């Protein structure tokens, strides 16, 4: 399978993301933890931006600067999930060298995991903690 580890990392991001957003209330999108912090909608918008730019970079070898429109919470969730699928499809067809893959792991893909963690923390602060589990045993990407 092309880019098996990168695709598994994307599946891991998707799994953890779905765990966080599964039972989100729509008003959670504008929840603020305090001055200078991003709302969940803003975090999701940034996550989409990171993933979209990464997909273009993988597919076309060029870096683009994009400022996506702000959507309401469900729109941001749907757009991010669609982009996850698109980037996975790119990775399924385009072989990447190991140094290139390492760059994606240490940069944008790790950034996405960090932001999933932020959403999880904000959900706890909002009064909706995410149920714990042994993520190493989760059925990811199957």
N, CA, C and O atoms as CSV, one atom per row, in Angstrom:
chain,resi,resn,atom,element,x,y,z
A,1,UNK,N,N,0.840,-1.179,0.000
A,1,UNK,CA,C,0.000,0.000,0.000
A,1,UNK,C,C,0.884,1.241,0.000
A,1,UNK,O,O,1.842,1.338,0.767
A,2,UNK,N,N,0.544,2.197,-0.881
A,2,UNK,CA,C,1.298,3.447,-0.939
A,2,UNK,C,C,1.151,4.217,0.371
A,2,UNK,O,O,0.048,4.359,0.899
A,3,UNK,N,N,2.277,4.712,0.888
A,3,UNK,CA,C,2.285,5.599,2.048
A,3,UNK,C,C,1.483,5.041,3.231
A,3,UNK,O,O,0.712,5.762,3.864
A,4,UNK,N,N,1.674,3.764,3.516
A,4,UNK,CA,C,0.866,3.084,4.531
A,4,UNK,C,C,0.898,3.802,5.886
A,4,UNK,O,O,-0.149,3.986,6.506
A,5,UNK,N,N,2.066,4.202,6.347
A,5,UNK,CA,C,2.143,4.841,7.660
A,5,UNK,C,C,1.505,6.229,7.657
A,5,UNK,O,O,0.839,6.605,8.622
A,6,UNK,N,N,1.699,6.986,6.591
A,6,UNK,CA,C,1.056,8.298,6.513
A,6,UNK,C,C,-0.462,8.153,6.488
A,6,UNK,O,O,-1.177,8.921,7.132
A,7,UNK,N,N,-0.942,7.181,5.753
A,7,UNK,CA,C,-2.388,6.963,5.675
A,7,UNK,C,C,-2.933,6.475,7.016
A,7,UNK,O,O,-4.056,6.810,7.393
A,8,UNK,N,N,-2.134,5.681,7.736
A,8,UNK,CA,C,-2.570,5.252,9.070
A,8,UNK,C,C,-2.610,6.444,10.019
A,8,UNK,O,O,-3.504,6.543,10.860
A,9,UNK,N,N,-1.647,7.344,9.888
A,9,UNK,CA,C,-1.660,8.550,10.712
A,9,UNK,C,C,-2.896,9.392,10.401
A,9,UNK,O,O,-3.519,9.921,11.322
A,10,UNK,N,N,-3.261,9.527,9.142
A,10,UNK,CA,C,-4.492,10.240,8.788
A,10,UNK,C,C,-5.713,9.541,9.386
A,10,UNK,O,O,-6.625,10.205,9.878
A,11,UNK,N,N,-5.735,8.213,9.348
A,11,UNK,CA,C,-6.853,7.458,9.931
A,11,UNK,C,C,-6.909,7.670,11.448
A,11,UNK,O,O,-7.989,7.735,12.034
A,12,UNK,N,N,-5.746,7.775,12.069
A,12,UNK,CA,C,-5.681,8.052,13.503
A,12,UNK,C,C,-6.232,9.434,13.812
A,12,UNK,O,O,-6.998,9.608,14.760
A,13,UNK,N,N,-5.843,10.410,13.012
A,13,UNK,CA,C,-6.367,11.770,13.178
A,13,UNK,C,C,-7.883,11.744,13.025
A,13,UNK,O,O,-8.596,12.353,13.823
A,14,UNK,N,N,-8.376,11.054,12.020
A,14,UNK,CA,C,-9.809,10.961,11.776
A,14,UNK,C,C,-10.527,10.300,12.951
A,14,UNK,O,O,-11.569,10.783,13.394
A,15,UNK,N,N,-9.978,9.211,13.448
A,15,UNK,CA,C,-10.590,8.483,14.558
A,15,UNK,C,C,-10.696,9.369,15.790
A,15,UNK,O,O,-11.758,9.476,16.403
A,16,UNK,N,N,-9.598,9.994,16.140
A,16,UNK,CA,C,-9.601,10.862,17.335
A,16,UNK,C,C,-10.493,12.080,17.127
A,16,UNK,O,O,-11.185,12.512,18.049
A,17,UNK,N,N,-10.477,12.629,15.922
A,17,UNK,CA,C,-11.328,13.774,15.598
A,17,UNK,C,C,-12.802,13.397,15.772
A,17,UNK,O,O,-13.563,14.134,16.399
A,18,UNK,N,N,-13.198,12.256,15.221
A,18,UNK,CA,C,-14.596,11.824,15.322
A,18,UNK,C,C,-15.001,11.596,16.770
A,18,UNK,O,O,-16.144,11.858,17.146
A,19,UNK,N,N,-14.086,11.118,17.571
A,19,UNK,CA,C,-14.374,10.930,18.990
A,19,UNK,C,C,-14.709,12.257,19.659
A,19,UNK,O,O,-15.604,12.328,20.501
A,20,UNK,N,N,-13.990,13.301,19.283
A,20,UNK,CA,C,-14.199,14.626,19.870
A,20,UNK,C,C,-15.498,15.255,19.372
A,20,UNK,O,O,-16.243,15.829,20.166
A,21,UNK,N,N,-15.781,15.159,18.081
A,21,UNK,CA,C,-16.919,15.900,17.522
A,21,UNK,C,C,-18.222,15.104,17.494
A,21,UNK,O,O,-19.269,15.647,17.143
A,22,UNK,N,N,-18.168,13.836,17.857
A,22,UNK,CA,C,-19.329,12.955,17.730
A,22,UNK,C,C,-20.596,13.519,18.370
A,22,UNK,O,O,-21.663,13.469,17.759
A,23,UNK,N,N,-20.500,14.044,19.564
A,23,UNK,CA,C,-21.693,14.527,20.267
A,23,UNK,C,C,-21.602,16.015,20.595
A,23,UNK,O,O,-22.179,16.482,21.576
A,24,UNK,N,N,-20.874,16.746,19.765
A,24,UNK,CA,C,-20.730,18.181,19.994
A,24,UNK,C,C,-22.053,18.895,19.777
A,24,UNK,O,O,-22.781,18.619,18.823
A,25,UNK,N,N,-22.344,19.805,20.668
A,25,UNK,CA,C,-23.505,20.669,20.492
A,25,UNK,C,C,-23.084,21.822,19.586
A,25,UNK,O,O,-21.938,22.266,19.645
A,26,UNK,N,N,-23.984,22.301,18.762
A,26,UNK,CA,C,-23.635,23.327,17.782
A,26,UNK,C,C,-23.131,24.615,18.416
A,26,UNK,O,O,-22.284,25.292,17.835
A,27,UNK,N,N,-23.637,24.970,19.602
A,27,UNK,CA,C,-23.167,26.202,20.237
A,27,UNK,C,C,-21.751,26.059,20.801
A,27,UNK,O,O,-21.140,27.051,21.199
A,28,UNK,N,N,-21.233,24.839,20.836
A,28,UNK,CA,C,-19.844,24.626,21.259
A,28,UNK,C,C,-18.879,25.319,20.296
A,28,UNK,O,O,-17.772,25.692,20.684
A,29,UNK,N,N,-19.295,25.489,19.060
A,29,UNK,CA,C,-18.430,26.098,18.048
A,29,UNK,C,C,-17.931,27.474,18.420
A,29,UNK,O,O,-16.836,27.864,18.014
A,30,UNK,N,N,-18.707,28.215,19.179
A,30,UNK,CA,C,-18.324,29.577,19.554
A,30,UNK,C,C,-17.839,29.666,20.998
A,30,UNK,O,O,-17.626,30.764,21.511
A,31,UNK,N,N,-17.663,28.531,21.654
A,31,UNK,CA,C,-17.180,28.511,23.037
A,31,UNK,C,C,-15.787,29.121,23.122
A,31,UNK,O,O,-14.913,28.819,22.309
A,32,UNK,N,N,-15.594,29.978,24.109
A,32,UNK,CA,C,-14.289,30.608,24.310
A,32,UNK,C,C,-13.759,30.251,25.692
A,32,UNK,O,O,-14.464,30.381,26.693
A,33,UNK,N,N,-12.520,29.805,25.734
A,33,UNK,CA,C,-11.879,29.480,27.009
A,33,UNK,C,C,-11.260,30.723,27.648
A,33,UNK,O,O,-10.780,30.668,28.780
A,34,UNK,N,N,-11.271,31.828,26.932
A,34,UNK,CA,C,-10.727,33.065,27.490
A,34,UNK,C,C,-10.122,33.939,26.410
A,34,UNK,O,O,-10.042,33.559,25.242
A,35,UNK,N,N,-9.708,35.095,26.824
A,35,UNK,CA,C,-9.146,36.079,25.910
A,35,UNK,C,C,-7.928,35.523,25.171
A,35,UNK,O,O,-7.035,34.925,25.772
A,36,UNK,N,N,-7.914,35.733,23.868
A,36,UNK,CA,C,-6.767,35.319,23.064
A,36,UNK,C,C,-6.764,33.863,22.655
A,36,UNK,O,O,-5.804,33.407,22.034
A,37,UNK,N,N,-7.814,33.110,22.985
A,37,UNK,CA,C,-7.880,31.700,22.584
A,37,UNK,C,C,-8.809,31.542,21.395
A,37,UNK,O,O,-9.741,32.326,21.217
A,38,UNK,N,N,-8.558,30.541,20.594
A,38,UNK,CA,C,-9.418,30.251,19.450
A,38,UNK,C,C,-10.665,29.513,19.918
A,38,UNK,O,O,-10.629,28.747,20.881
A,39,UNK,N,N,-11.759,29.757,19.223
A,39,UNK,CA,C,-12.975,28.979,19.448
A,39,UNK,C,C,-12.819,27.647,18.712
A,39,UNK,O,O,-11.957,27.522,17.843
A,40,UNK,N,N,-13.640,26.655,19.049
A,40,UNK,CA,C,-13.590,25.397,18.298
A,40,UNK,C,C,-13.770,25.607,16.788
A,40,UNK,O,O,-13.078,24.967,15.997
A,41,UNK,N,N,-14.682,26.488,16.379
A,41,UNK,CA,C,-14.862,26.754,14.941
A,41,UNK,C,C,-13.596,27.310,14.320
A,41,UNK,O,O,-13.245,26.940,13.200
A,42,UNK,N,N,-12.907,28.188,15.024
A,42,UNK,CA,C,-11.664,28.763,14.508
A,42,UNK,C,C,-10.569,27.704,14.423
A,42,UNK,O,O,-9.789,27.688,13.472
A,43,UNK,N,N,-10.513,26.823,15.415
A,43,UNK,CA,C,-9.527,25.730,15.379
A,43,UNK,C,C,-9.811,24.820,14.182
A,43,UNK,O,O,-8.896,24.443,13.450
A,44,UNK,N,N,-11.072,24.475,13.992
A,44,UNK,CA,C,-11.448,23.612,12.864
A,44,UNK,C,C,-11.148,24.276,11.530
A,44,UNK,O,O,-10.706,23.611,10.593
A,45,UNK,N,N,-11.378,25.555,11.433
A,45,UNK,CA,C,-11.071,26.288,10.217
A,45,UNK,C,C,-9.575,26.206,9.923
A,45,UNK,O,O,-9.166,25.980,8.785
A,46,UNK,N,N,-8.773,26.393,10.958
A,46,UNK,CA,C,-7.317,26.305,10.802
A,46,UNK,C,C,-6.908,24.876,10.421
A,46,UNK,O,O,-6.030,24.689,9.579
A,47,UNK,N,N,-7.532,23.882,11.031
A,47,UNK,CA,C,-7.214,22.485,10.711
A,47,UNK,C,C,-7.496,22.200,9.235
A,47,UNK,O,O,-6.702,21.546,8.558
A,48,UNK,N,N,-8.621,22.692,8.752
A,48,UNK,CA,C,-8.936,22.521,7.335
A,48,UNK,C,C,-7.869,23.199,6.475
A,48,UNK,O,O,-7.394,22.627,5.494
A,49,UNK,N,N,-7.505,24.408,6.850
A,49,UNK,CA,C,-6.491,25.154,6.092
A,49,UNK,C,C,-5.182,24.363,6.026
A,49,UNK,O,O,-4.600,24.216,4.951
A,50,UNK,N,N,-4.723,23.860,7.161
A,50,UNK,CA,C,-3.480,23.081,7.212
A,50,UNK,C,C,-3.579,21.858,6.308
A,50,UNK,O,O,-2.659,21.569,5.543
A,51,UNK,N,N,-4.688,21.146,6.395
A,51,UNK,CA,C,-4.848,19.923,5.604
A,51,UNK,C,C,-4.981,20.223,4.120
A,51,UNK,O,O,-4.422,19.503,3.293
A,52,UNK,N,N,-5.707,21.264,3.773
A,52,UNK,CA,C,-5.877,21.628,2.369
A,52,UNK,C,C,-4.528,22.019,1.743
A,52,UNK,O,O,-4.185,21.557,0.654
A,53,UNK,N,N,-3.787,22.854,2.427
A,53,UNK,CA,C,-2.470,23.276,1.929
A,53,UNK,C,C,-1.550,22.063,1.801
A,53,UNK,O,O,-0.774,21.967,0.851
A,54,UNK,N,N,-1.637,21.144,2.752
A,54,UNK,CA,C,-0.820,19.929,2.711
A,54,UNK,C,C,-1.180,19.080,1.496
A,54,UNK,O,O,-0.294,18.565,0.814
A,55,UNK,N,N,-2.469,18.933,1.224
A,55,UNK,CA,C,-2.902,18.157,0.061
A,55,UNK,C,C,-2.398,18.742,-1.240
A,55,UNK,O,O,-1.942,18.011,-2.120
A,56,UNK,N,N,-2.477,20.056,-1.367
A,56,UNK,CA,C,-1.971,20.719,-2.577
A,56,UNK,C,C,-0.461,20.519,-2.674
A,56,UNK,O,O,0.067,20.263,-3.756
A,57,UNK,N,N,0.226,20.634,-1.552
A,57,UNK,CA,C,1.674,20.461,-1.541
A,57,UNK,C,C,2.064,19.050,-1.988
A,57,UNK,O,O,2.995,18.886,-2.776
A,58,UNK,N,N,1.364,18.045,-1.496
A,58,UNK,CA,C,1.658,16.657,-1.878
A,58,UNK,C,C,1.350,16.444,-3.358
A,58,UNK,O,O,2.151,15.860,-4.088
A,59,UNK,N,N,0.203,16.914,-3.788
A,59,UNK,CA,C,-0.246,16.643,-5.152
A,59,UNK,C,C,0.506,17.448,-6.201
A,59,UNK,O,O,0.849,16.925,-7.261
A,60,UNK,N,N,0.764,18.727,-5.905
A,60,UNK,CA,C,1.317,19.616,-6.919
A,60,UNK,C,C,2.733,20.086,-6.630
A,60,UNK,O,O,3.366,20.704,-7.486
A,61,UNK,N,N,3.245,19.799,-5.423
A,61,UNK,CA,C,4.605,20.206,-5.083
A,61,UNK,C,C,4.777,21.698,-4.878
A,61,UNK,O,O,5.888,22.222,-4.962
A,62,UNK,N,N,3.680,22.376,-4.610
A,62,UNK,CA,C,3.782,23.824,-4.390
A,62,UNK,C,C,3.023,24.199,-3.132
A,62,UNK,O,O,2.056,23.540,-2.750
A,63,UNK,N,N,3.475,25.262,-2.498
A,63,UNK,CA,C,2.837,25.767,-1.293
A,63,UNK,C,C,1.907,26.906,-1.674
A,63,UNK,O,O,2.304,27.831,-2.382
A,64,UNK,N,N,0.681,26.837,-1.207
A,64,UNK,CA,C,-0.274,27.911,-1.463
A,64,UNK,C,C,-0.661,28.552,-0.133
A,64,UNK,O,O,-0.614,27.919,0.922
A,65,UNK,N,N,-1.031,29.781,-0.213
A,65,UNK,CA,C,-1.566,30.464,0.960
A,65,UNK,C,C,-3.053,30.615,0.732
A,65,UNK,O,O,-3.481,31.164,-0.283
A,66,UNK,N,N,-3.838,30.129,1.674
A,66,UNK,CA,C,-5.282,30.166,1.537
A,66,UNK,C,C,-5.892,30.590,2.870
A,66,UNK,O,O,-5.437,30.182,3.938
A,67,UNK,N,N,-6.919,31.409,2.784
A,67,UNK,CA,C,-7.670,31.805,3.970
A,67,UNK,C,C,-9.112,31.362,3.731
A,67,UNK,O,O,-9.887,32.066,3.083
A,68,UNK,N,N,-9.465,30.184,4.264
A,68,UNK,CA,C,-10.803,29.665,4.005
A,68,UNK,C,C,-11.884,30.484,4.720
A,68,UNK,O,O,-11.646,31.061,5.781
A,69,UNK,N,N,-13.052,30.522,4.128
A,69,UNK,CA,C,-14.191,31.186,4.756
A,69,UNK,C,C,-14.506,30.501,6.080
A,69,UNK,O,O,-14.361,29.285,6.207
A,70,UNK,N,N,-14.930,31.275,7.050
A,70,UNK,CA,C,-15.359,30.718,8.331
A,70,UNK,C,C,-16.753,30.123,8.167
A,70,UNK,O,O,-17.657,30.772,7.640
A,71,UNK,N,N,-16.917,28.893,8.617
A,71,UNK,CA,C,-18.214,28.218,8.569
A,71,UNK,C,C,-18.722,27.993,9.993
A,71,UNK,O,O,-17.967,28.104,10.959
A,72,UNK,N,N,-19.999,27.678,10.105
A,72,UNK,CA,C,-20.527,27.267,11.401
A,72,UNK,C,C,-19.943,25.898,11.745
A,72,UNK,O,O,-19.353,25.234,10.892
A,73,UNK,N,N,-20.112,25.485,12.989
A,73,UNK,CA,C,-19.451,24.281,13.489
A,73,UNK,C,C,-19.642,23.056,12.589
A,73,UNK,O,O,-18.659,22.424,12.202
A,74,UNK,N,N,-20.876,22.712,12.255
A,74,UNK,CA,C,-21.099,21.504,11.451
A,74,UNK,C,C,-20.471,21.631,10.068
A,74,UNK,O,O,-19.957,20.650,9.530
A,75,UNK,N,N,-20.507,22.814,9.497
A,75,UNK,CA,C,-19.855,23.033,8.212
A,75,UNK,C,C,-18.355,22.829,8.289
A,75,UNK,O,O,-17.758,22.238,7.389
A,76,UNK,N,N,-17.742,23.315,9.361
A,76,UNK,CA,C,-16.298,23.126,9.552
A,76,UNK,C,C,-15.966,21.651,9.716
A,76,UNK,O,O,-14.982,21.166,9.156
A,77,UNK,N,N,-16.785,20.935,10.482
A,77,UNK,CA,C,-16.564,19.497,10.691
A,77,UNK,C,C,-16.668,18.750,9.360
A,77,UNK,O,O,-15.802,17.942,9.025
A,78,UNK,N,N,-17.721,19.024,8.616
A,78,UNK,CA,C,-17.936,18.340,7.334
A,78,UNK,C,C,-16.814,18.644,6.345
A,78,UNK,O,O,-16.322,17.748,5.660
A,79,UNK,N,N,-16.415,19.910,6.274
A,79,UNK,CA,C,-15.360,20.298,5.327
A,79,UNK,C,C,-14.036,19.627,5.694
A,79,UNK,O,O,-13.306,19.168,4.816
A,80,UNK,N,N,-13.727,19.571,6.989
A,80,UNK,CA,C,-12.489,18.916,7.417
A,80,UNK,C,C,-12.520,17.430,7.064
A,80,UNK,O,O,-11.538,16.899,6.545
A,81,UNK,N,N,-13.635,16.754,7.339
A,81,UNK,CA,C,-13.740,15.328,7.014
A,81,UNK,C,C,-13.602,15.078,5.516
A,81,UNK,O,O,-12.962,14.110,5.103
A,82,UNK,N,N,-14.193,15.936,4.709
A,82,UNK,CA,C,-14.064,15.805,3.256
A,82,UNK,C,C,-12.610,15.960,2.834
A,82,UNK,O,O,-12.124,15.225,1.975
A,83,UNK,N,N,-11.925,16.911,3.437
A,83,UNK,CA,C,-10.514,17.140,3.090
A,83,UNK,C,C,-9.639,15.983,3.556
A,83,UNK,O,O,-8.683,15.622,2.870
A,84,UNK,N,N,-9.947,15.394,4.711
A,84,UNK,CA,C,-9.213,14.196,5.161
A,84,UNK,C,C,-9.319,13.090,4.118
A,84,UNK,O,O,-8.325,12.446,3.783
A,85,UNK,N,N,-10.508,12.877,3.615
A,85,UNK,CA,C,-10.720,11.847,2.587
A,85,UNK,C,C,-9.929,12.175,1.325
A,85,UNK,O,O,-9.303,11.294,0.735
A,86,UNK,N,N,-9.956,13.432,0.914
A,86,UNK,CA,C,-9.240,13.853,-0.294
A,86,UNK,C,C,-7.737,13.632,-0.151
A,86,UNK,O,O,-7.100,13.117,-1.069
A,87,UNK,N,N,-7.170,14.011,0.977
A,87,UNK,CA,C,-5.721,13.848,1.176
A,87,UNK,C,C,-5.368,12.366,1.253
A,87,UNK,O,O,-4.324,11.955,0.747
A,88,UNK,N,N,-6.221,11.560,1.878
A,88,UNK,CA,C,-5.965,10.120,1.914
A,88,UNK,C,C,-5.970,9.548,0.498
A,88,UNK,O,O,-5.137,8.702,0.174
A,89,UNK,N,N,-6.881,9.990,-0.333
A,89,UNK,CA,C,-6.928,9.521,-1.725
A,89,UNK,C,C,-5.670,9.928,-2.486
A,89,UNK,O,O,-5.172,9.163,-3.312
A,90,UNK,N,N,-5.161,11.107,-2.220
A,90,UNK,CA,C,-3.902,11.541,-2.842
A,90,UNK,C,C,-2.770,10.625,-2.402
A,90,UNK,O,O,-1.977,10.165,-3.224
A,91,UNK,N,N,-2.700,10.363,-1.098
A,91,UNK,CA,C,-1.631,9.511,-0.570
A,91,UNK,C,C,-1.730,8.074,-1.085
A,91,UNK,O,O,-0.721,7.376,-1.181
A,92,UNK,N,N,-2.932,7.639,-1.414
A,92,UNK,CA,C,-3.130,6.278,-1.926
A,92,UNK,C,C,-2.574,6.118,-3.335
A,92,UNK,O,O,-2.322,4.998,-3.780
A,93,UNK,N,N,-2.383,7.223,-4.034
A,93,UNK,CA,C,-1.961,7.132,-5.431
A,93,UNK,C,C,-0.594,7.733,-5.719
A,93,UNK,O,O,-0.031,7.492,-6.787
A,94,UNK,N,N,-0.053,8.501,-4.798
A,94,UNK,CA,C,1.222,9.182,-5.054
A,94,UNK,C,C,2.263,8.690,-4.060
A,94,UNK,O,O,2.130,8.907,-2.855
A,95,UNK,N,N,3.270,8.047,-4.550
A,95,UNK,CA,C,4.328,7.521,-3.695
A,95,UNK,C,C,5.240,8.651,-3.221
A,95,UNK,O,O,5.684,9.480,-4.016
A,96,UNK,N,N,5.510,8.672,-1.923
A,96,UNK,CA,C,6.374,9.700,-1.347
A,96,UNK,C,C,7.637,9.080,-0.772
A,96,UNK,O,O,7.603,8.000,-0.183
A,97,UNK,N,N,8.729,9.765,-0.949
A,97,UNK,CA,C,9.996,9.322,-0.367
A,97,UNK,C,C,9.957,9.525,1.143
A,97,UNK,O,O,9.218,10.377,1.638
A,98,UNK,N,N,10.753,8.744,1.878
A,98,UNK,CA,C,10.760,8.790,3.340
A,98,UNK,C,C,11.076,10.191,3.884
A,98,UNK,O,O,10.381,10.634,4.799
A,99,UNK,N,N,12.077,10.907,3.375
A,99,UNK,CA,C,12.324,12.260,3.916
A,99,UNK,C,C,11.111,13.186,3.765
A,99,UNK,O,O,10.835,14.003,4.644
A,100,UNK,N,N,10.411,13.055,2.676
A,100,UNK,CA,C,9.209,13.850,2.424
A,100,UNK,C,C,8.120,13.481,3.431
A,100,UNK,O,O,7.459,14.354,3.993
A,101,UNK,N,N,7.941,12.163,3.653
A,101,UNK,CA,C,6.949,11.684,4.617
A,101,UNK,C,C,7.283,12.162,6.027
A,101,UNK,O,O,6.394,12.561,6.778
A,102,UNK,N,N,8.553,12.122,6.381
A,102,UNK,CA,C,8.964,12.605,7.708
A,102,UNK,C,C,8.613,14.075,7.890
A,102,UNK,O,O,8.182,14.495,8.964
A,103,UNK,N,N,8.800,14.840,6.840
A,103,UNK,CA,C,8.473,16.269,6.887
A,103,UNK,C,C,6.980,16.481,7.135
A,103,UNK,O,O,6.592,17.373,7.890
A,104,UNK,N,N,6.147,15.659,6.498
A,104,UNK,CA,C,4.699,15.752,6.710
A,104,UNK,C,C,4.317,15.354,8.131
A,104,UNK,O,O,3.434,15.966,8.731
A,105,UNK,N,N,4.974,14.337,8.667
A,105,UNK,CA,C,4.675,13.890,10.030
A,105,UNK,C,C,5.059,14.960,11.046
A,105,UNK,O,O,4.264,15.294,11.924
A,106,UNK,N,N,6.255,15.491,10.935
A,106,UNK,CA,C,6.709,16.445,11.947
A,106,UNK,C,C,6.074,17.819,11.805
A,106,UNK,O,O,6.107,18.621,12.738
A,107,UNK,N,N,5.499,18.091,10.646
A,107,UNK,CA,C,4.865,19.389,10.419
A,107,UNK,C,C,3.358,19.315,10.517
A,107,UNK,O,O,2.809,19.274,11.618
A,108,UNK,N,N,2.673,19.298,9.368
A,108,UNK,CA,C,1.219,19.457,9.375
A,108,UNK,C,C,0.442,18.336,10.069
A,108,UNK,O,O,-0.563,18.613,10.723
A,109,UNK,N,N,0.875,17.088,9.947
A,109,UNK,CA,C,0.095,16.009,10.548
A,109,UNK,C,C,0.180,16.039,12.073
A,109,UNK,O,O,-0.813,15.773,12.751
A,110,UNK,N,N,1.345,16.356,12.615
A,110,UNK,CA,C,1.459,16.522,14.065
A,110,UNK,C,C,0.667,17.732,14.539
A,110,UNK,O,O,0.073,17.714,15.617
A,111,UNK,N,N,0.663,18.779,13.728
A,111,UNK,CA,C,-0.120,19.964,14.054
A,111,UNK,C,C,-1.599,19.598,14.178
A,111,UNK,O,O,-2.275,20.064,15.095
A,112,UNK,N,N,-2.098,18.781,13.275
A,112,UNK,CA,C,-3.500,18.379,13.329
A,112,UNK,C,C,-3.808,17.589,14.593
A,112,UNK,O,O,-4.856,17.791,15.205
A,113,UNK,N,N,-2.917,16.702,14.988
A,113,UNK,CA,C,-3.128,15.954,16.235
A,113,UNK,C,C,-3.158,16.891,17.439
A,113,UNK,O,O,-3.954,16.706,18.360
A,114,UNK,N,N,-2.294,17.889,17.425
A,114,UNK,CA,C,-2.286,18.876,18.506
A,114,UNK,C,C,-3.637,19.576,18.594
A,114,UNK,O,O,-4.180,19.762,19.683
A,115,UNK,N,N,-4.175,19.963,17.442
A,115,UNK,CA,C,-5.452,20.676,17.440
A,115,UNK,C,C,-6.617,19.772,17.837
A,115,UNK,O,O,-7.575,20.245,18.449
A,116,UNK,N,N,-6.556,18.503,17.509
A,116,UNK,CA,C,-7.582,17.573,17.996
A,116,UNK,C,C,-7.531,17.541,19.524
A,116,UNK,O,O,-8.570,17.517,20.183
A,117,UNK,N,N,-6.339,17.542,20.076
A,117,UNK,CA,C,-6.187,17.594,21.535
A,117,UNK,C,C,-6.749,18.877,22.126
A,117,UNK,O,O,-7.355,18.858,23.197
A,118,UNK,N,N,-6.551,19.988,21.433
A,118,UNK,CA,C,-7.127,21.251,21.903
A,118,UNK,C,C,-8.652,21.181,21.922
A,118,UNK,O,O,-9.289,21.627,22.876
A,119,UNK,N,N,-9.227,20.621,20.868
A,119,UNK,CA,C,-10.685,20.477,20.830
A,119,UNK,C,C,-11.180,19.588,21.965
A,119,UNK,O,O,-12.219,19.861,22.566
A,120,UNK,N,N,-10.442,18.538,22.251
A,120,UNK,CA,C,-10.800,17.644,23.344
A,120,UNK,C,C,-10.751,18.382,24.682
A,120,UNK,O,O,-11.648,18.227,25.511
A,121,UNK,N,N,-9.711,19.177,24.891
A,121,UNK,CA,C,-9.580,19.942,26.127
A,121,UNK,C,C,-10.714,20.970,26.244
A,121,UNK,O,O,-11.298,21.133,27.315
A,122,UNK,N,N,-11.017,21.654,25.149
A,122,UNK,CA,C,-12.106,22.624,25.172
A,122,UNK,C,C,-13.441,21.944,25.454
A,122,UNK,O,O,-14.292,22.507,26.142
A,123,UNK,N,N,-13.624,20.753,24.935
A,123,UNK,CA,C,-14.843,20.010,25.188
A,123,UNK,C,C,-14.975,19.693,26.686
A,123,UNK,O,O,-16.067,19.766,27.248
A,124,UNK,N,N,-13.874,19.349,27.308
A,124,UNK,CA,C,-13.887,19.095,28.766
A,124,UNK,C,C,-14.237,20.372,29.516
A,124,UNK,O,O,-15.057,20.350,30.433
A,125,UNK,N,N,-13.621,21.480,29.132
A,125,UNK,CA,C,-13.916,22.763,29.780
A,125,UNK,C,C,-15.374,23.165,29.575
A,125,UNK,O,O,-15.969,23.824,30.428
A,126,UNK,N,N,-15.931,22.772,28.459
A,126,UNK,CA,C,-17.323,23.056,28.116
A,126,UNK,C,C,-18.290,22.176,28.914
A,126,UNK,O,O,-19.496,22.421,28.929
A,127,UNK,N,N,-17.753,21.162,29.568
A,127,UNK,CA,C,-18.580,20.251,30.355
A,127,UNK,C,C,-18.930,18.968,29.648
A,127,UNK,O,O,-19.800,18.222,30.098
A,128,UNK,N,N,-18.249,18.699,28.529
A,128,UNK,CA,C,-18.477,17.478,27.746
A,128,UNK,C,C,-17.166,16.718,27.565
A,128,UNK,O,O,-16.636,16.663,26.456
A,129,UNK,N,N,-16.630,16.126,28.653
A,129,UNK,CA,C,-15.362,15.404,28.507
A,129,UNK,C,C,-15.505,14.207,27.570
A,129,UNK,O,O,-16.558,13.575,27.493
A,130,UNK,N,N,-14.435,13.920,26.875
A,130,UNK,CA,C,-14.394,12.790,25.945
A,130,UNK,C,C,-14.063,11.531,26.745
A,130,UNK,O,O,-13.165,11.542,27.587
A,131,UNK,N,N,-14.780,10.467,26.481
A,131,UNK,CA,C,-14.521,9.205,27.176
A,131,UNK,C,C,-13.120,8.704,26.852
A,131,UNK,O,O,-12.704,8.706,25.693
A,132,UNK,N,N,-12.411,8.285,27.860
A,132,UNK,CA,C,-11.059,7.748,27.666
A,132,UNK,C,C,-11.097,6.351,27.069
A,132,UNK,O,O,-12.098,5.641,27.172
A,133,UNK,N,N,-10.012,5.976,26.455
A,133,UNK,CA,C,-9.865,4.628,25.921
A,133,UNK,C,C,-8.386,4.353,25.662
A,133,UNK,O,O,-7.563,5.268,25.675
A,134,UNK,N,N,-8.067,3.107,25.431
A,134,UNK,CA,C,-6.698,2.738,25.043
A,134,UNK,C,C,-6.607,2.917,23.533
A,134,UNK,O,O,-6.992,2.031,22.770
A,135,UNK,N,N,-6.095,4.066,23.108
A,135,UNK,CA,C,-6.042,4.380,21.668
A,135,UNK,C,C,-5.142,3.406,20.915
A,135,UNK,O,O,-5.327,3.210,19.714
A,136,UNK,N,N,-4.178,2.795,21.586
A,136,UNK,CA,C,-3.302,1.860,20.878
A,136,UNK,C,C,-4.028,0.582,20.476
A,136,UNK,O,O,-3.555,-0.163,19.618
A,137,UNK,N,N,-5.177,0.332,21.098
A,137,UNK,CA,C,-5.973,-0.862,20.766
A,137,UNK,C,C,-7.186,-0.536,19.900
A,137,UNK,O,O,-7.938,-1.438,19.530
A,138,UNK,N,N,-7.383,0.718,19.577
A,138,UNK,CA,C,-8.556,1.137,18.801
A,138,UNK,C,C,-8.499,0.570,17.388
A,138,UNK,O,O,-7.422,0.367,16.828
A,139,UNK,N,N,-9.652,0.323,16.833
A,139,UNK,CA,C,-9.765,-0.169,15.453
A,139,UNK,C,C,-9.686,1.027,14.518
A,139,UNK,O,O,-10.710,1.580,14.117
A,140,UNK,N,N,-8.480,1.418,14.178
A,140,UNK,CA,C,-8.238,2.598,13.363
A,140,UNK,C,C,-7.922,2.184,11.945
A,140,UNK,O,O,-7.078,1.317,11.720
A,141,UNK,N,N,-8.597,2.801,10.980
A,141,UNK,CA,C,-8.290,2.567,9.586
A,141,UNK,C,C,-8.679,1.180,9.075
A,141,UNK,O,O,-8.135,0.712,8.074
A,142,UNK,N,N,-9.587,0.543,9.737
A,142,UNK,CA,C,-10.006,-0.798,9.305
A,142,UNK,C,C,-11.354,-0.785,8.679
A,142,UNK,O,O,-11.852,-1.831,8.262
